[in-house]
Amino acid sequence: MTGQGAVLMAIVAAPLLAAVFAVTAGRRNSLTRTVNLVGACAAGISLLLSVVVTVIVFQPGTDAMSADLWPGSGVPALSLMGDRITAVLLLLVCSVSTIVQLFAGRYLTGDSRASWFTASTALLTAASAGLMSAGTLITFAICWSVAGLAMWLLLGTNRSLPDARDGQTKTARAFLVGDGALWLAVILVSVSVGTVQLNELNLGLLAEHPVTLTAAGILAVVAALSRSAQLPLPGWLPATLAAPTPVSALLHAGVVNAGGVLLIRLAPLVRPSDVAIALAVVAATATIGYAGVLMLVKPDIKGSLTRSTMAQMGFMILTGALGLYAATLFHLVAHGLYKASLFLSSGAETAHVQRGRAAPPAPKRSRGWLAGTLVLALAAPTLTLLAAEYLLANNTHTASALALLLFALASSATLLYSWLRRAPGIASAASFTVLICVAVFAYAAVVLGFTNVLDTALPPFAAITAAPWILVAIALILTGLSVFIRAGGSSRFGGLRHAVYAYALAASHVTPAHVHSSTRKTTAGATR
């Protein structure tokens, strides 16, 4: 094994050893703090080694790194590889794990299950690192299943609570569906094609087995939809709200992103299948609309963040299905960091929301004011994006960049419109407009740079021609729903708005399984 391969092995081995230590030493309460420190240090070591991998693979002309986990077998069914995509994903996994474990060291002080959390988190970190750097289908599937198991264990941190047990049960059911689909896809490809190496899967090899390719693509999409909480399997994620905040941060910042990773790594299986693409697009689009509306009406912080995650994962799955792989990867990383910060600061966010609710309602404006506000909200981001395209015109014609920029246009226009409706004066409106323009320009620069750096490492499949416009259509539909639901005052659509709001609020409520069971028993007793 080369030195580079040893680095990849060490990234996975460090948290795995920390998990073993946590299991053995965590039984003694006096070592709880030490166990947490070892877990955080192990993740930190993996993070530093991920930086080393990043420096190596981003050097011009550098080939992908590799490490055989079963040397001398003749068939490297278990192996790791390191390319630019691997480096970015490893940095995300290890940084989030390190930060969350340092936070949990204070958050779970005095908790008897702190060592359980550390052991499960270390196992999740090792499995996730292996998933991001998997070199074969079998390695990918094993790490996928182990990561799901580790997440199930984490959800049992407060297993004495009925809601926590209910969340574990629902998560296990959804994960089993996805894991079973993924393993069936792996078996089909391994038996039919005769190779499990990810870098050997190509259209020329798979074209000889069209039925197998179609079936494997559909199964892979089912696995991605399950892990990312997409329709028809979204119910498990809202059921996990009883988990401690560090567990929620790991779940929303890392585990649910696995669906996007699958669509990138297994692109040779998914993209050639029109049925698989259609399934992913329809499911993701439906989830974006469904979860987006529920997010707007959910009153509690974690509940709203959960629906937000479902909608954002829908966008990630959609970009992956449409072949916008740079967009998928960028969204995956940005969402992971964003959601980790939101969940870890959810306590402060509660006070922020309370201040917002205590603020006076937006003053009523004339139709002329609202029309002018709408024009400004659309014009400012649009002109900013045109300027960004002109000044950063290296590869702005790529589908991934165009899709993300247009989606940013719709999102920033919605935000600016909401602010301008509440702005008390011209000065406030002008300052926020300038701030939005600066943010949109910076976003454009980051997205284009991200696309250019990783474009050569992404799957060699051209994006679907209509992809950018599909994304923009969805963004505009969500913008309309947001304005429709949040609009104040009475209007000709007031009754319909109230009905939609009430339906969405009822649909966002999660009834635990033990409540269903008690209700059934009560009903049966009354019948007798």
Wavefront OBJ file of the C-alpha trace (Angstrom):
o trace
v 0.000 0.000 0.000
v 1.313 3.448 -0.937
v 1.611 6.361 1.445
v -1.348 8.044 -0.194
v -3.452 4.933 0.281
v -2.442 4.829 3.939
v -3.754 8.369 4.367
v -7.156 7.324 3.029
v -7.171 4.299 5.321
v -6.263 6.452 8.332
v -9.155 8.846 7.675
v -11.598 5.958 8.099
v -9.634 4.124 10.808
v -9.224 7.039 13.256
v -12.944 7.482 14.107
v -13.445 3.718 13.959
v -10.827 3.249 16.689
v -12.482 6.051 18.662
v -15.787 4.140 18.462
v -14.130 1.018 19.842
v -12.596 3.045 22.684
v -15.952 4.682 23.468
v -17.685 1.314 23.677
v -15.076 -0.174 26.007
v -14.341 2.839 28.213
v -17.746 4.499 28.110
v -19.175 2.147 30.725
v -17.318 4.117 33.385
v -18.974 7.467 34.060
v -15.681 8.944 35.198
v -14.309 8.592 31.651
v -17.240 10.211 29.864
v -15.382 13.458 29.274
v -12.308 11.587 28.083
v -14.391 9.500 25.694
v -15.914 12.629 24.152
v -12.495 14.237 23.805
v -11.093 11.132 22.093
v -14.016 11.102 19.662
v -13.567 14.784 18.780
v -9.792 14.374 18.425
v -10.240 11.370 16.131
v -12.570 13.377 13.893
v -10.070 16.234 14.005
v -7.266 13.910 12.911
v -9.406 12.717 10.004
v -10.069 16.351 9.135
v -6.352 17.158 9.023
v -5.694 14.080 6.873
v -8.552 15.174 4.587
v -6.718 18.461 4.110
v -3.657 16.429 3.068
v -5.782 14.513 0.549
v -7.157 17.800 -0.765
v -3.682 19.251 -1.298
v -2.577 16.121 -3.150
v -5.558 15.643 -5.484
v -5.872 19.318 -6.404
v -2.343 19.428 -7.780
v -2.363 19.655 -11.597
v -1.936 16.307 -13.316
v -2.448 14.246 -10.156
v -4.264 10.946 -10.604
v -6.829 9.703 -8.103
v -5.492 8.089 -4.948
v -6.466 4.506 -4.071
v -6.199 2.017 -1.231
v -7.050 -1.689 -1.370
v -8.754 -2.774 1.845
v -8.241 -6.445 1.017
v -4.725 -6.706 -0.401
v -3.632 -9.946 -1.990
v -7.172 -11.142 -2.698
v -6.811 -10.707 -6.450
v -10.278 -9.100 -6.603
v -10.249 -5.711 -4.864
v -13.915 -5.785 -3.901
v -13.170 -3.478 -0.969
v -11.190 -0.370 -1.791
v -11.059 3.378 -1.287
v -10.292 6.084 -3.813
v -9.504 9.763 -3.504
v -10.279 12.370 -6.152
v -11.400 15.985 -5.990
v -14.976 15.023 -5.191
v -13.753 12.750 -2.403
v -11.615 15.534 -0.951
v -14.517 17.997 -0.804
v -16.865 15.456 0.763
v -14.302 14.293 3.323
v -13.715 17.877 4.416
v -17.453 18.287 4.941
v -17.927 15.029 6.862
v -14.937 15.430 9.154
v -15.446 19.130 9.856
v -19.116 18.679 10.776
v -18.298 15.659 12.965
v -15.531 17.523 14.796
v -17.648 20.603 15.460
v -20.717 18.647 16.563
v -18.718 16.458 18.958
v -17.066 19.498 20.522
v -20.517 21.034 20.943
v -21.909 17.788 22.371
v -19.146 17.695 24.983
v -20.850 20.656 26.658
v -24.425 19.939 25.599
v -24.446 16.383 27.025
v -22.478 17.128 30.200
v -23.803 14.882 32.969
v -25.918 12.846 30.562
v -25.577 9.107 31.119
v -25.871 8.505 27.355
v -22.990 10.793 26.391
v -20.632 7.886 25.705
v -23.340 6.208 23.605
v -23.524 9.370 21.518
v -19.751 9.492 21.087
v -19.479 5.835 20.058
v -22.344 6.118 17.567
v -21.025 9.398 16.155
v -17.543 7.955 15.681
v -19.043 4.960 13.866
v -21.123 7.311 11.701
v -18.033 9.387 10.897
v -16.011 6.333 9.876
v -18.834 4.946 7.724
v -19.495 8.319 6.102
v -15.810 8.814 5.325
v -15.748 5.348 3.759
v -18.885 6.160 1.779
v -17.396 9.365 0.376
v -14.178 7.603 -0.656
v -15.601 4.228 -1.731
v -13.857 2.758 -4.752
v -16.239 -0.142 -5.403
v -19.950 -0.794 -5.335
v -19.565 -3.218 -2.436
v -17.574 -0.738 -0.356
v -20.178 1.917 -1.109
v -23.086 -0.342 -0.088
v -21.372 -1.540 3.110
v -20.570 2.003 4.245
v -24.069 3.127 3.256
v -25.664 0.478 5.480
v -23.256 1.032 8.389
v -23.929 4.783 8.268
v -27.657 4.046 8.442
v -27.112 1.739 11.402
v -25.028 4.375 13.191
v -27.749 6.971 12.634
v -30.327 4.550 14.028
v -28.167 4.122 17.121
v -27.834 7.891 17.500
v -31.593 8.324 17.357
v -31.744 6.004 20.376
v -29.681 8.364 22.535
v -32.872 9.282 24.430
v -34.536 5.925 23.958
v -36.484 6.278 27.215
v -38.740 8.769 25.405
v -41.630 7.212 23.439
v -41.173 9.765 20.636
v -37.501 8.777 20.306
v -38.412 5.104 19.969
v -41.046 6.003 17.405
v -38.465 7.961 15.418
v -36.099 5.017 15.520
v -38.782 2.660 14.245
v -39.856 4.869 11.353
v -36.252 5.568 10.392
v -35.397 1.869 10.429
v -38.303 1.058 8.115
v -37.373 3.739 5.581
v -33.666 2.883 5.708
v -34.354 -0.818 5.246
v -36.288 -0.060 2.066
v -33.430 2.032 0.714
v -30.688 -0.353 1.819
v -32.490 -3.312 0.305
v -32.877 -1.453 -3.000
v -29.195 -0.477 -3.058
v -27.971 -4.000 -2.305
v -30.234 -5.421 -5.016
v -28.733 -2.929 -7.479
v -25.205 -3.908 -6.425
v -25.968 -7.622 -6.839
v -27.560 -7.073 -10.257
v -24.592 -5.101 -11.574
v -21.986 -7.397 -10.027
v -23.540 -10.552 -11.468
v -24.470 -9.153 -14.890
v -21.547 -6.850 -15.644
v -18.841 -8.688 -13.751
v -17.164 -5.674 -12.128
v -17.707 -3.734 -8.941
v -15.139 -0.989 -9.547
v -16.855 2.398 -9.711
v -14.287 3.811 -12.124
v -14.883 0.894 -14.521
v -18.627 1.421 -14.849
v -19.350 3.089 -18.183
v -22.076 3.145 -20.813
v -20.183 0.865 -23.163
v -19.980 -1.865 -20.551
v -23.502 -1.389 -19.211
v -25.178 -1.055 -22.623
v -24.847 -4.811 -23.118
v -27.308 -5.337 -20.243
v -30.163 -2.829 -20.787
v -32.684 -4.577 -18.530
v -30.174 -4.848 -15.708
v -29.175 -1.218 -16.180
v -32.771 0.009 -15.995
v -33.554 -2.058 -12.905
v -30.327 -1.019 -11.164
v -30.974 2.646 -11.955
v -34.470 2.533 -10.493
v -33.246 0.730 -7.373
v -30.455 3.279 -6.904
v -32.961 6.137 -7.109
v -35.193 4.424 -4.529
v -32.192 4.213 -2.188
v -31.430 7.917 -2.689
v -35.055 8.955 -2.108
v -35.236 6.898 1.077
v -32.057 8.277 2.646
v -32.883 11.892 1.692
v -36.465 11.746 3.077
v -38.215 12.246 -0.255
v -41.716 11.230 -1.246
v -43.033 8.579 -0.910
v -40.794 7.993 2.150
v -40.589 11.390 3.904
v -42.252 10.498 7.206
v -39.185 9.256 9.048
v -37.372 12.616 9.183
v -40.106 14.613 10.991
v -40.398 11.710 13.451
v -36.810 12.292 14.658
v -37.488 15.606 16.413
v -37.113 13.991 19.850
v -33.407 13.431 19.172
v -30.933 15.705 20.986
v -29.738 18.762 19.079
v -26.269 17.306 18.246
v -27.947 14.247 16.721
v -30.250 16.450 14.646
v -27.244 18.436 13.439
v -25.483 15.263 12.264
v -28.654 13.992 10.630
v -29.577 17.141 8.744
v -26.040 18.254 7.913
v -24.717 14.873 6.856
v -26.798 11.713 6.664
v -29.606 13.014 4.450
v -27.021 14.302 1.957
v -26.109 10.717 1.087
v -28.777 10.647 -1.616
v -26.902 13.285 -3.590
v -23.620 11.430 -3.154
v -25.253 8.282 -4.512
v -26.546 10.058 -7.623
v -23.043 11.393 -8.349
v -21.096 8.210 -7.674
v -23.607 5.875 -9.336
v -24.363 8.184 -12.257
v -23.481 5.467 -14.831
v -26.378 3.421 -13.435
v -28.941 6.206 -13.090
v -28.468 8.573 -16.035
v -28.998 6.071 -18.905
v -32.373 5.008 -17.464
v -35.226 7.337 -18.452
v -37.503 5.632 -15.942
v -35.046 6.216 -13.093
v -34.614 9.862 -14.079
v -38.373 10.390 -14.279
v -38.867 8.771 -10.875
v -36.251 11.011 -9.261
v -37.551 14.195 -10.910
v -41.202 13.556 -10.013
v -40.457 12.530 -6.424
v -38.078 15.427 -5.806
v -40.391 17.996 -7.363
v -43.358 16.750 -5.336
v -41.282 16.841 -2.144
v -40.091 20.395 -2.825
v -43.673 21.632 -3.130
v -45.026 19.533 -0.248
v -42.238 20.268 2.235
v -41.896 23.884 1.124
v -45.496 24.638 2.035
v -45.284 22.775 5.363
v -42.095 24.683 6.212
v -43.933 28.004 5.873
v -46.651 27.089 8.388
v -44.758 24.978 10.944
v -44.596 27.023 14.180
v -41.697 25.293 16.000
v -38.039 25.839 15.065
v -36.893 22.227 14.665
v -40.088 21.247 12.871
v -39.636 24.055 10.369
v -35.967 23.159 9.869
v -36.944 19.537 9.245
v -39.337 20.462 6.435
v -36.750 22.857 5.093
v -34.264 19.983 4.916
v -36.745 17.837 3.007
v -37.342 20.610 0.460
v -33.630 21.334 0.063
v -32.861 17.665 -0.343
v -35.523 17.612 -3.038
v -33.633 20.327 -4.898
v -30.387 18.379 -4.478
v -31.960 15.159 -5.811
v -33.487 17.102 -8.690
v -30.168 18.618 -9.783
v -28.513 15.203 -9.577
v -31.246 13.582 -11.655
v -30.975 16.307 -14.299
v -27.212 15.835 -14.583
v -26.222 19.084 -12.847
v -23.573 17.361 -10.758
v -21.581 20.439 -9.835
v -24.813 22.010 -8.612
v -25.600 18.873 -6.613
v -22.203 18.833 -4.945
v -22.214 22.555 -4.212
v -25.697 22.374 -2.718
v -24.727 19.324 -0.680
v -21.764 21.095 0.920
v -23.545 24.421 1.434
v -26.603 22.755 2.945
v -24.490 20.634 5.281
v -22.628 23.603 6.734
v -25.748 25.752 6.867
v -27.926 23.193 8.645
v -25.186 22.291 11.126
v -24.932 25.932 12.170
v -28.709 26.327 12.373
v -29.276 23.287 14.590
v -26.332 24.031 16.861
v -27.670 27.559 17.348
v -31.344 26.584 17.552
v -31.544 27.827 21.149
v -30.580 31.352 20.116
v -32.863 31.057 17.099
v -35.852 30.617 19.426
v -35.257 34.048 20.963
v -34.824 35.505 17.471
v -38.163 34.105 16.321
v -39.885 35.394 19.452
v -38.554 38.875 18.753
v -39.824 38.583 15.195
v -43.300 37.581 16.374
v -43.342 40.501 18.820
v -42.545 42.968 16.036
v -45.448 45.064 14.745
v -47.157 43.767 11.600
v -46.146 45.108 8.234
v -47.947 48.338 7.381
v -50.593 48.176 4.702
v -49.319 49.444 1.377
v -51.069 50.659 -1.721
v -51.181 48.580 -4.871
v -48.736 51.000 -6.489
v -46.249 50.454 -3.668
v -46.581 46.675 -3.922
v -46.159 46.777 -7.704
v -43.043 48.912 -7.412
v -41.697 46.601 -4.716
v -42.207 43.569 -6.945
v -40.451 45.258 -9.876
v -37.476 46.226 -7.706
v -37.319 42.742 -6.155
v -37.037 41.190 -9.610
v -34.865 43.853 -11.240
v -32.111 44.168 -8.626
v -31.055 40.476 -8.492
v -31.480 40.125 -12.260
v -29.186 43.062 -13.071
v -26.689 41.807 -10.484
v -26.589 38.342 -12.056
v -26.147 39.836 -15.536
v -23.235 41.888 -14.241
v -21.760 38.816 -12.549
v -22.045 36.830 -15.769
v -20.310 39.593 -17.704
v -17.459 40.004 -15.218
v -17.071 36.288 -14.413
v -17.589 35.001 -17.948
v -15.308 31.978 -17.855
v -17.843 29.149 -17.920
v -21.163 30.801 -17.211
v -22.662 28.886 -20.123
v -22.435 25.570 -18.284
v -25.771 24.086 -17.284
v -24.841 23.709 -13.617
v -23.793 27.330 -13.261
v -26.829 28.623 -15.160
v -29.234 26.528 -13.117
v -27.831 27.684 -9.794
v -27.656 31.313 -10.850
v -31.267 31.325 -12.023
v -32.371 29.579 -8.832
v -30.451 32.209 -6.855
v -32.342 34.867 -8.805
v -35.737 33.492 -7.776
v -34.660 32.963 -4.153
v -33.110 36.409 -3.718
v -36.097 38.070 -5.389
v -38.409 36.375 -2.877
v -36.270 37.493 0.065
v -35.987 41.042 -1.213
v -39.733 41.274 -1.858
v -40.520 40.066 1.688
v -38.172 42.640 3.197
v -39.370 45.542 1.065
v -42.964 44.900 2.103
v -41.961 45.396 5.753
v -39.344 48.139 5.192
v -40.329 51.262 7.114
v -38.613 53.671 4.764
v -36.627 54.322 1.612
v -33.243 54.213 3.366
v -33.871 50.748 4.833
v -35.162 49.425 1.513
v -32.151 50.826 -0.356
v -29.612 49.397 2.092
v -31.151 45.927 1.991
v -31.312 46.048 -1.804
v -27.588 46.802 -1.958
v -26.896 43.981 0.513
v -28.853 41.511 -1.610
v -26.981 42.587 -4.749
v -23.602 42.100 -3.066
v -24.663 38.674 -1.755
v -25.939 37.557 -5.182
v -22.705 38.663 -6.862
v -20.626 36.795 -4.259
v -22.826 33.721 -4.688
v -22.306 33.825 -8.443
v -18.537 34.031 -8.022
v -18.432 31.090 -5.601
v -20.698 28.900 -7.724
v -18.779 29.534 -10.922
v -15.450 28.910 -9.231
v -16.766 25.708 -7.664
v -18.052 24.518 -11.033
v -14.778 25.204 -12.831
v -12.603 23.496 -10.208
v -14.615 20.268 -9.986
v -15.986 19.974 -13.504
v -13.316 17.529 -14.726
v -13.857 15.174 -11.759
v -17.624 14.952 -12.184
v -19.430 12.194 -14.135
v -19.074 12.687 -17.912
v -22.776 13.077 -18.622
v -24.237 16.145 -20.271
v -27.019 17.840 -18.353
v -30.554 17.595 -19.661
v -31.171 20.614 -21.914
v -34.262 21.833 -20.089
v -32.702 21.396 -16.625
v -32.150 25.091 -15.786
v -35.681 26.036 -16.774
v -37.189 23.175 -14.772
v -35.380 24.473 -11.693
v -36.464 28.042 -12.323
v -40.081 26.966 -12.824
v -40.030 25.175 -9.474
v -38.405 28.184 -7.785
v -41.067 30.518 -9.189
v -43.870 28.179 -8.092
v -42.477 28.112 -4.560
v -42.115 31.883 -4.639
v -45.793 32.189 -5.542
v -46.800 29.774 -2.784
v -44.711 31.710 -0.257
v -46.289 35.035 -1.200
v -49.767 33.453 -1.290
v -49.534 31.874 2.174
v -47.747 34.753 3.883
v -49.871 37.536 2.385
v -51.734 39.453 5.036
v -55.102 41.103 5.023
v -58.317 40.055 3.368
v -58.613 39.544 -0.343
v -60.663 37.609 -2.830
v -58.426 34.605 -2.100
v -58.549 34.964 1.685
v -60.769 31.906 2.217
v -58.624 29.729 -0.028
v -55.442 30.931 1.702
v -56.843 30.082 5.118
v -57.920 26.654 3.908
v -54.486 25.899 2.442
v -52.797 27.134 5.607
v -54.988 24.946 7.833
v -54.459 21.884 5.647
v -50.680 22.395 5.592
v -50.553 22.885 9.359
v -52.523 19.671 9.925
v -50.335 17.757 7.463
v -47.180 18.914 9.268
v -48.284 17.318 12.543
v -46.563 14.034 13.367
v -48.584 11.594 15.460
v -46.329 9.104 17.287
v -47.000 5.398 16.865
v -47.811 4.915 20.551
v -50.615 7.482 20.240
v -52.039 5.611 17.242
v -51.876 2.394 19.277
v -53.663 3.948 22.254
v -56.336 5.374 19.969
v -56.949 1.995 18.352
v -57.227 0.310 21.750
v -59.660 2.958 22.984
v -61.764 2.647 19.835
v -61.808 -1.148 20.109
v -62.862 -0.969 23.747
v -65.671 1.450 22.964
v -66.872 -0.826 20.178
v -67.036 -3.820 22.491
l 1 2 3 4 5 6 7 8 9 10 11 12 13 14 15 16 17 18 19 20 21 22 23 24 25 26 27 28 29 30 31 32 33 34 35 36 37 38 39 40 41 42 43 44 45 46 47 48 49 50 51 52 53 54 55 56 57 58 59 60 61 62 63 64 65 66 67 68 69 70 71 72 73 74 75 76 77 78 79 80 81 82 83 84 85 86 87 88 89 90 91 92 93 94 95 96 97 98 99 100 101 102 103 104 105 106 107 108 109 110 111 112 113 114 115 116 117 118 119 120 121 122 123 124 125 126 127 128 129 130 131 132 133 134 135 136 137 138 139 140 141 142 143 144 145 146 147 148 149 150 151 152 153 154 155 156 157 158 159 160 161 162 163 164 165 166 167 168 169 170 171 172 173 174 175 176 177 178 179 180 181 182 183 184 185 186 187 188 189 190 191 192 193 194 195 196 197 198 199 200 201 202 203 204 205 206 207 208 209 210 211 212 213 214 215 216 217 218 219 220 221 222 223 224 225 226 227 228 229 230 231 232 233 234 235 236 237 238 239 240 241 242 243 244 245 246 247 248 249 250 251 252 253 254 255 256 257 258 259 260 261 262 263 264 265 266 267 268 269 270 271 272 273 274 275 276 277 278 279 280 281 282 283 284 285 286 287 288 289 290 291 292 293 294 295 296 297 298 299 300 301 302 303 304 305 306 307 308 309 310 311 312 313 314 315 316 317 318 319 320 321 322 323 324 325 326 327 328 329 330 331 332 333 334 335 336 337 338 339 340 341 342 343 344 345 346 347 348 349 350 351 352 353 354 355 356 357 358 359 360 361 362 363 364 365 366 367 368 369 370 371 372 373 374 375 376 377 378 379 380 381 382 383 384 385 386 387 388 389 390 391 392 393 394 395 396 397 398 399 400 401 402 403 404 405 406 407 408 409 410 411 412 413 414 415 416 417 418 419 420 421 422 423 424 425 426 427 428 429 430 431 432 433 434 435 436 437 438 439 440 441 442 443 444 445 446 447 448 449 450 451 452 453 454 455 456 457 458 459 460 461 462 463 464 465 466 467 468 469 470 471 472 473 474 475 476 477 478 479 480 481 482 483 484 485 486 487 488 489 490 491 492 493 494 495 496 497 498 499 500 501 502 503 504 505 506 507 508 509 510 511 512 513 514 515 516 517 518 519 520 521 522 523 524 525 526 527 528
